[in-house]
């Protein structure tokens, strides 16, 4: 197993199947109007750094950092393909994103994830890295389908 994580263009054609699966998973259990995921075009932005986790060249996961201001960033589009789960890849991506945020001078990192039971594994993962629930941040509004989390770096 040769796992790498690197910055990539989210519009790359070989990422389209993973993007579609992420889209489908996020819409499967999230009420209309409560889904805050970005598509590939939305992730291709000057304030977003998009990363892909690959095993021997095969894209298995992704994550992004969106700079909200000079010291605050948001984790966006964290996703590991279902068949690759259970190998610690999501943990590797979180460690990588936290390290990247520190290198950017970020001192606070936040995220939005679902409040539904299907998102419990994600919330548990983030809690293991010291994230705690918080009020909505940035342009988010209160939403019963969302859980907002943050931590200091």
C-alpha positions in Angstrom: 0.0 0.0 0.0 1.4 3.4 -1.1 -0.8 6.1 0.2 -0.2 9.6 -0.8 -2.2 12.8 -0.3 -1.6 15.8 -2.5 -3.2 19.0 -3.9 -5.2 18.4 -7.1 -7.7 20.0 -9.3 -11.2 18.8 -8.2 -12.3 19.0 -11.8 -9.9 16.3 -12.9 -11.8 13.7 -15.0 -10.5 10.7 -13.0 -12.1 12.3 -9.8 -15.6 12.5 -11.3 -16.7 9.0 -10.1 -15.6 9.8 -6.5 -17.3 13.2 -6.7 -20.5 11.6 -7.9 -20.4 9.1 -5.0 -19.8 11.9 -2.5 -22.7 13.8 -4.0 -25.0 10.8 -3.9 -24.0 10.0 -0.3 -24.5 13.6 1.0 -27.9 13.9 -0.7 -29.2 10.4 0.4 -29.8 11.4 4.0 -29.9 15.2 4.0 -33.1 17.2 3.6 -33.3 19.6 0.7 -31.9 23.0 1.5 -29.6 21.5 4.3 -26.9 20.1 2.0 -23.8 22.4 2.1 -21.5 20.3 0.0 -19.6 21.9 -2.9 -19.4 20.3 -6.4 -16.1 20.1 -8.3 -16.6 23.6 -9.7 -17.3 25.0 -6.3 -14.2 23.4 -4.8 -12.1 25.0 -7.6 -11.8 28.3 -5.9 -8.9 30.6 -4.9 -9.8 30.3 -1.2 -10.0 26.4 -1.3 -7.1 23.9 -1.3 -8.4 20.5 -2.5 -6.5 17.3 -1.7 -6.9 13.7 -2.9 -5.8 10.6 -1.0 -4.6 7.9 -3.4 -3.5 4.4 -2.9 -1.1 3.2 -5.6 -2.5 6.0 -7.8 -6.2 5.2 -7.2 -8.3 8.0 -5.7 -9.9 6.7 -2.5 -10.6 9.9 -0.5 -10.6 13.6 -0.6 -10.8 16.7 1.6 -10.4 20.4 1.3 -9.5 23.5 3.3 -11.5 26.6 2.8 -10.0 29.8 4.2 -12.6 31.8 6.0 -10.2 34.5 7.0 -6.4 34.8 7.8 -6.6 32.5 10.8 -9.8 30.5 10.4 -10.4 27.7 7.9 -13.2 25.1 7.3 -12.8 21.5 6.4 -14.9 20.7 3.3 -15.8 17.6 1.3 -14.1 15.1 3.5 -14.9 11.7 2.0 -13.4 8.2 1.8 -15.0 5.7 -0.6 -17.1 3.1 1.3 -15.0 0.2 0.1 -11.8 1.8 1.5 -13.2 2.5 4.9 -11.8 0.8 8.0 -8.2 1.3 6.9 -7.6 4.5 8.8 -7.6 6.6 5.6 -10.0 9.2 7.0 -7.7 9.6 10.0 -4.8 10.1 7.7 -6.7 12.8 5.8 -7.7 14.6 9.0 -4.1 14.6 10.2 -3.0 15.9 6.8 -5.6 18.7 6.8 -4.7 19.8 10.3 -1.0 19.9 9.4 -1.7 21.9 6.2 -3.9 24.3 8.1 -1.1 24.9 10.7 1.4 25.5 7.9 -1.0 28.1 6.5 -1.0 29.9 9.8 -4.6 28.8 10.6 -5.3 28.9 14.4 -9.0 27.8 14.3 -10.5 25.1 12.1 -14.2 24.4 11.8 -16.6 22.1 9.9 -20.2 21.4 9.2 -21.4 17.8 9.0 -24.8 16.1 9.2 -26.8 15.7 12.4 -28.5 12.6 11.2 -27.5 9.1 12.6 -25.7 8.2 9.4 -23.2 11.0 10.1 -22.3 9.7 13.6 -19.1 8.1 12.4 -17.9 11.4 11.0 -18.8 13.2 14.2 -17.0 10.6 16.2 -13.9 10.9 14.0 -13.8 14.7 14.4 -14.4 14.5 18.2 -11.4 12.1 18.4 -9.3 15.0 16.9 -10.5 17.5 19.5 -13.4 19.1 17.6 -16.3 20.2 19.7 -19.8 21.3 18.7 -20.2 25.0 18.2 -22.7 27.6 16.9 -22.9 28.1 13.1 -19.9 30.0 11.7 -19.1 31.9 8.5 -22.3 32.1 6.4 -24.0 29.1 7.9 -27.4 29.6 9.7 -28.8 27.3 12.4 -30.1 24.1 10.8 -31.4 21.0 12.7 -29.8 18.8 10.0 -26.3 20.3 10.6 -23.8 19.8 13.3 -21.1 22.5 13.5 -17.8 21.7 15.1 -14.5 23.6 15.7 -11.2 23.4 17.4 -8.1 25.5 18.0 -4.8 24.6 16.4 
